[in-house]
């Protein structure tokens, strides 16, 4: 609900109030535009690097919340774009392209770490698994808050 303020008692004020009320009611009863993801706009190719996804991935890796492929899918599933089933293959491809792009730029690397009992990751016989981590350049790019192409 909303409140329409009363501005005064003159005839001109009544017209202004009526106009404001009509505009407010028109807004409330009008059809909303279709929701669409700002992270995964329509028309992005599967092999194109989406700067927004790459920036999100670097931010999460630098923060330590995205280390394994499971973390990557948890991130994808937490976005609005994932709620549209037809976007999921494109979004998964965008995650893969972003990781490759960040690796090629030297912003992320794969590290082998000791396995936590029951922890996620690709486990090897040696009891270690792979995790993504930011490089010094990746950390600096993240902290600079510049677009990846300018960092």
C-alpha positions, -999 to +999 in steps of 0.1 A: +000+000+000+010+036-003+000+070+009-007+100-014+001+132+004-023+161+005-005+192-007-030+220+000-065+231-003-066+251-036-081+239-069-046+236-084-035+214-055-065+191-060-056+187-097-020+179-088-032+154-061-056+138-086-028+136-112-004+121-087-030+096-075-038+086-110-001+080-118+004+060-086-026+038-093-015+033-129+019+022-117+004-003-092-020-019-117+002-019-148+020-050-160+056-053-150+082-059-176+095-095-178+123-102-154+157-110-170+191-117-156+216-089-157+243-115-151+235-135-182+220-113-208+203-129-239+224-136-269+258-143-252+276-171-270+286-202-251+323-197-258+323-159-252+337-147-219+311-129-199+329-101-180+301-101-153+304-138-147+343-136-147+341-107-122+318-126-099+339-157-101+371-138-093+354-120-064+342-154-050+376-171-054+394-141-038+369-142-009+375-179-005+339-189-011+346-206-045+373-232-044+359-264-059+335-273-087+308-279-061+313-243-049+309-232-085+276-249-089+264-236-055+272-201-068+254-207-100+223-221-082+222-190-060+216-166-089+184-155-107+197-167-140+198-203-127+160-201-120+154-203-158+161-239-168+169-230-204+197-207-191+215-234-171+236-249-200+247-214-210+254-204-174+275-235-168+294-228-200+299-192-189+314-204-156+338-227-174+348-199-198+352-174-169+376-198-151+396-204-182+398-167-189+409-159-154+435-187-155+448-173-189+450-138-174+470-152-145+444-142-120+436-177-107+455-210-103+448-245-092+464-256-060+467-291-045+457-292-009+454-319+018+421-335+017+397-327+045+378-359+056+346-358+037+355-325+020+346-317-016+369-317-046+387-340-070+405-365-047+437-382-058+452-413-043+477-392-024+448-378-003+450-343-019+424-324-040+424-295-064+411-260-053+410-227-072+429-198-055+437-163-066+472-154-077+488-121-065+475-105-098+440-119-091+440-105-056+453-072-068+427-070-096+399-079-072+410-053-047+414-026-073+377-030-083+385-023-119+369-043-147+390-073-156+399-057-190+415-027-172+431-044-142 
